[in-house]
């Protein structure tokens, strides 16, 4: 997840890239080959979107729901990064909907604030942004996330735009990365695919650490890891691949030549080439698993 070291790494990377010195190797650990061939988006469908409220055991979660204008489609729960639900993620959710999915992008800070808490990823590094986010982050627990996931799945299954004969997907960015695994764990009968992009806190020794939950899911996984996150925790990719293999869960684990945050469109470190690649891997995962 975003922290002081990540920000320092990203600042250094931006400086190197400015002078043309950026470069990195890529590591891929694919435990199951089924998702190894990139697939293009099903199409550029016209999309409709609306603000919604989902009732959870802890309150009222504000969110946005995007879906193609006609028909029923597989559902996806999108978990934003540390700066929360904002215009960047609404745009990303709309884009995913245009590829043929009914997307619920959620405010994971709803227990303490209505979105947007911040207007951009940059704002979280300001003193004001930190003051807003720290108590909201402290209010999120693994148990709470799993409870939320159950409520989000139930809400989606009640929507006319959702094809309930299809499995549900989930994707998460930064601190939302581990939420995808917890979503798959919370509702294993419904969640068929989970994609984590530069996710933090995926590997730990706790019983509820995402790496230790894979065996109790029925999903296929994509773990897209930033190169500076990998440098800080080089054993995580191996642990994730090994856990997925042991659990018999399809998983693509890849270290991208990009920095933490590279998939979020309003991030200073956004890398369109690598973000588009990661996006195509997510679409391939969903096409194969939902």
C-alpha positions as CSV (number, residue, x, y, z in Angstrom):
1,X,0.0,0.0,0.0
2,X,1.1,3.6,-0.4
3,X,3.6,4.7,2.3
4,X,6.6,6.9,2.7
5,X,9.0,4.5,1.1
6,X,6.6,4.0,-1.9
7,X,6.3,7.7,-2.4
8,X,10.1,8.2,-2.2
9,X,10.6,5.3,-4.7
10,X,8.0,6.9,-7.1
11,X,9.5,10.3,-6.9
12,X,12.9,8.9,-7.8
13,X,11.4,6.9,-10.6
14,X,9.7,9.9,-12.1
15,X,13.0,11.8,-12.0
16,X,14.7,8.9,-13.8
17,X,11.9,8.6,-16.4
18,X,12.1,12.3,-17.1
19,X,15.7,11.9,-18.1
20,X,15.1,8.7,-20.0
21,X,16.9,6.4,-17.7
22,X,14.0,4.3,-16.5
23,X,14.0,0.6,-17.1
24,X,13.2,-2.7,-15.3
25,X,12.9,-6.4,-15.7
26,X,9.6,-8.3,-15.5
27,X,8.9,-11.5,-13.6
28,X,5.9,-13.7,-14.4
29,X,4.8,-16.6,-12.3
30,X,1.7,-18.1,-13.9
31,X,0.5,-21.1,-11.9
32,X,-2.3,-22.0,-14.4
33,X,-1.9,-21.3,-18.1
34,X,-5.6,-20.7,-18.8
35,X,-5.3,-16.9,-18.6
36,X,-2.0,-16.6,-20.4
37,X,-3.4,-15.3,-23.7
38,X,-4.4,-11.7,-23.9
39,X,-7.9,-11.0,-25.1
40,X,-9.4,-7.8,-26.4
41,X,-12.4,-6.1,-24.9
42,X,-15.8,-7.5,-26.1
43,X,-16.7,-4.1,-27.5
44,X,-17.2,-0.4,-26.9
45,X,-20.8,-0.5,-25.6
46,X,-22.8,2.6,-24.6
47,X,-22.9,2.8,-20.9
48,X,-25.3,4.2,-18.3
49,X,-24.4,5.1,-14.7
50,X,-26.0,6.2,-11.5
51,X,-25.2,7.0,-7.9
52,X,-26.5,4.2,-5.6
53,X,-26.6,3.4,-1.9
54,X,-26.0,-0.2,-0.6
55,X,-27.2,-1.1,2.9
56,X,-24.5,-3.1,4.8
57,X,-24.5,-4.3,8.4
58,X,-22.4,-1.2,9.3
59,X,-24.5,1.4,7.5
60,X,-25.1,2.9,4.1
61,X,-22.4,2.6,1.5
62,X,-22.4,5.1,-1.3
63,X,-21.3,3.9,-4.6
64,X,-21.6,4.3,-8.4
65,X,-23.1,1.6,-10.7
66,X,-22.2,1.5,-14.4
67,X,-23.6,-1.0,-16.9
68,X,-24.2,-1.2,-20.7
69,X,-27.4,0.5,-21.7
70,X,-29.1,-2.8,-22.7
71,X,-29.0,-6.4,-21.7
72,X,-27.7,-8.4,-18.7
73,X,-24.0,-8.7,-17.9
74,X,-21.6,-10.3,-15.5
75,X,-21.1,-8.1,-12.4
76,X,-17.8,-6.7,-11.0
77,X,-17.0,-5.0,-7.7
78,X,-14.3,-2.4,-8.0
79,X,-12.4,-1.3,-4.9
80,X,-10.5,2.0,-5.3
81,X,-7.1,2.9,-4.0
82,X,-6.1,4.7,-0.8
83,X,-7.6,8.1,-2.0
84,X,-11.0,6.5,-2.3
85,X,-13.9,6.7,-4.7
86,X,-13.6,9.8,-7.0
87,X,-13.8,10.8,-10.6
88,X,-10.8,8.7,-11.7
89,X,-12.5,5.5,-10.5
90,X,-15.8,6.5,-11.9
91,X,-14.1,6.8,-15.3
92,X,-12.4,3.5,-14.8
93,X,-15.7,1.8,-13.8
94,X,-17.4,3.2,-16.9
95,X,-14.7,2.0,-19.1
96,X,-15.0,-1.5,-17.7
97,X,-18.8,-1.4,-18.1
98,X,-18.3,-0.5,-21.8
99,X,-16.4,-3.8,-22.2
100,X,-19.6,-5.7,-21.1
101,X,-19.7,-5.7,-17.3
102,X,-22.1,-4.3,-14.7
103,X,-19.7,-2.5,-12.4
104,X,-20.2,-1.4,-8.8
105,X,-17.4,1.0,-7.7
106,X,-17.6,1.5,-4.0
107,X,-16.7,4.0,-1.3
108,X,-14.8,1.8,1.1
109,X,-14.7,4.7,3.6
110,X,-18.4,5.0,3.9
111,X,-18.4,4.3,7.6
112,X,-16.8,7.7,8.2
113,X,-17.4,9.8,5.1
114,X,-19.3,10.1,1.8
115,X,-17.2,10.1,-1.3
116,X,-15.3,11.8,-2.6
117,X,-13.1,12.2,0.5
118,X,-10.3,13.4,-1.8
119,X,-10.4,14.6,-5.3
120,X,-7.2,12.9,-6.5
121,X,-4.4,10.5,-5.5
122,X,-2.0,13.4,-5.1
123,X,-4.2,14.9,-2.3
124,X,-3.6,12.0,0.0
125,X,0.0,13.0,0.5
126,X,-0.9,16.5,1.8
127,X,-1.3,17.1,5.6
128,X,-5.0,17.7,5.0
129,X,-5.4,14.5,3.1
130,X,-3.5,12.5,5.7
131,X,-5.7,14.0,8.4
132,X,-8.8,13.0,6.6
133,X,-7.7,9.5,5.6
134,X,-6.0,8.1,8.7
135,X,-9.1,7.7,10.8
136,X,-11.0,6.3,7.9
137,X,-8.4,3.7,7.1
138,X,-8.3,2.7,10.8
139,X,-12.1,2.1,10.6
140,X,-11.6,-0.7,7.9
141,X,-11.1,-4.2,9.1
142,X,-10.8,-7.6,7.3
143,X,-14.1,-8.7,8.8
144,X,-15.7,-5.4,7.8
145,X,-14.5,-5.7,4.2
146,X,-15.9,-9.3,4.0
147,X,-19.2,-8.2,5.4
148,X,-19.3,-5.4,2.9
149,X,-18.5,-7.8,0.1
150,X,-21.5,-10.0,1.0
151,X,-23.7,-6.9,0.9
152,X,-22.3,-5.7,-2.4
153,X,-22.8,-9.1,-4.0
154,X,-26.4,-9.3,-2.8
155,X,-27.1,-5.8,-4.1
156,X,-25.7,-6.6,-7.5
157,X,-27.7,-9.8,-7.8
158,X,-30.9,-7.8,-7.3
159,X,-30.1,-5.5,-10.3
160,X,-31.8,-5.9,-13.6
161,X,-28.6,-5.3,-15.5
162,X,-26.8,-8.2,-13.8
163,X,-26.7,-11.7,-15.3
164,X,-26.9,-13.8,-12.2
165,X,-26.2,-17.0,-14.2
166,X,-22.6,-15.6,-14.5
167,X,-20.0,-15.5,-11.7
168,X,-19.1,-12.1,-10.3
169,X,-15.6,-10.5,-10.7
170,X,-13.8,-8.1,-8.5
171,X,-10.8,-5.8,-9.0
172,X,-8.9,-3.6,-6.5
173,X,-6.1,-1.1,-6.5
174,X,-3.5,-0.4,-3.8
175,X,-5.2,-1.0,-0.5
176,X,-8.2,-2.3,-2.5
177,X,-6.0,-5.2,-3.8
178,X,-6.4,-7.5,-0.7
179,X,-10.1,-6.7,-0.6
180,X,-10.5,-8.6,-3.8
181,X,-9.3,-11.8,-2.2
182,X,-11.5,-11.2,0.8
183,X,-14.4,-10.7,-1.5
184,X,-13.7,-14.0,-3.1
185,X,-13.4,-15.6,0.3
186,X,-16.6,-14.0,1.6
187,X,-18.8,-15.2,-1.2
188,X,-17.1,-18.2,-2.8
189,X,-20.2,-19.5,-4.5
190,X,-20.6,-16.2,-6.5
191,X,-17.1,-14.7,-7.0
192,X,-15.3,-16.3,-9.9
193,X,-12.4,-13.9,-10.5
194,X,-10.3,-11.4,-8.6
195,X,-7.7,-9.0,-9.9
196,X,-5.3,-7.1,-7.6
197,X,-3.3,-4.2,-9.1
198,X,-0.3,-2.9,-7.1
199,X,-2.1,-4.3,-4.0
200,X,-0.6,-4.0,-0.5
201,X,-0.8,-6.4,2.4
202,X,-1.5,-9.5,0.3
203,X,1.0,-11.7,2.2
204,X,1.2,-12.1,6.0
205,X,1.2,-14.7,8.7
206,X,-2.2,-14.0,10.0
207,X,-5.0,-16.5,9.4
208,X,-7.0,-13.8,7.5
209,X,-4.1,-12.6,5.4
210,X,-5.2,-12.8,1.7
211,X,-2.4,-15.3,0.9
212,X,-3.9,-17.7,3.5
213,X,-7.5,-17.3,2.2
214,X,-6.9,-18.5,-1.4
215,X,-7.7,-22.2,-0.6
216,X,-11.1,-21.2,0.7
217,X,-12.1,-19.4,-2.5
218,X,-13.4,-20.7,-5.8
219,X,-12.0,-17.9,-7.9
220,X,-9.2,-17.4,-10.4
221,X,-6.7,-14.6,-9.6
222,X,-4.5,-12.0,-11.2
223,X,-1.9,-10.4,-9.0
224,X,-0.2,-7.5,-10.9
225,X,2.7,-6.3,-8.8
226,X,4.6,-3.0,-9.0
227,X,8.4,-3.3,-9.4
228,X,9.1,-1.2,-6.3
229,X,6.6,-3.2,-4.2
230,X,8.5,-6.3,-5.4
231,X,11.8,-4.8,-4.4
232,X,10.5,-4.1,-0.9
233,X,9.0,-7.6,-0.5
234,X,10.6,-9.9,-3.1
235,X,9.2,-13.1,-1.6
236,X,5.6,-12.0,-1.9
237,X,5.2,-13.0,-5.5
238,X,6.6,-16.5,-4.8
239,X,4.3,-16.9,-1.7
240,X,1.2,-15.9,-3.7
241,X,2.1,-18.3,-6.6
242,X,2.8,-21.1,-4.2
243,X,-0.4,-20.6,-2.2
244,X,-2.5,-20.5,-5.3
245,X,-0.8,-23.7,-6.6
246,X,-1.3,-25.5,-3.3
247,X,-4.9,-24.4,-3.3
248,X,-5.5,-25.5,-6.9
249,X,-6.6,-21.9,-7.8
250,X,-5.7,-20.5,-11.2
251,X,-3.5,-17.5,-10.7
252,X,-1.4,-15.2,-12.8
253,X,1.3,-13.5,-10.7
254,X,3.4,-10.8,-12.5
255,X,5.8,-8.1,-11.6
256,X,5.3,-5.2,-14.0
257,X,8.1,-2.7,-15.0
258,X,6.1,0.1,-13.4
259,X,5.7,1.8,-10.1
260,X,3.2,1.4,-7.3
261,X,0.0,3.2,-8.5
262,X,0.7,2.7,-12.2
263,X,-2.8,1.6,-13.1
264,X,-4.8,4.5,-11.6
265,X,-5.4,7.1,-14.2
266,X,-5.0,10.2,-11.9
267,X,-1.7,9.0,-10.4
268,X,1.5,10.9,-11.2
269,X,3.1,7.5,-11.7
270,X,0.4,6.3,-14.2
271,X,2.0,4.3,-17.0
272,X,-0.5,3.9,-19.9
273,X,1.4,1.1,-21.7
274,X,1.7,-1.1,-18.6
275,X,-1.8,-0.1,-17.3
276,X,-3.3,-1.1,-20.7
277,X,-1.5,-4.4,-20.4
278,X,-2.8,-5.0,-16.9
279,X,-6.3,-4.0,-18.0
280,X,-6.1,-6.6,-20.9
281,X,-5.0,-9.3,-18.4
282,X,-8.1,-8.5,-16.3
283,X,-10.4,-8.7,-19.3
284,X,-8.8,-12.1,-20.2
285,X,-9.3,-13.3,-16.6
286,X,-13.0,-12.2,-16.6
287,X,-13.6,-13.7,-20.0
288,X,-12.2,-17.1,-18.9
289,X,-13.7,-17.1,-15.4
290,X,-17.1,-15.4,-15.3
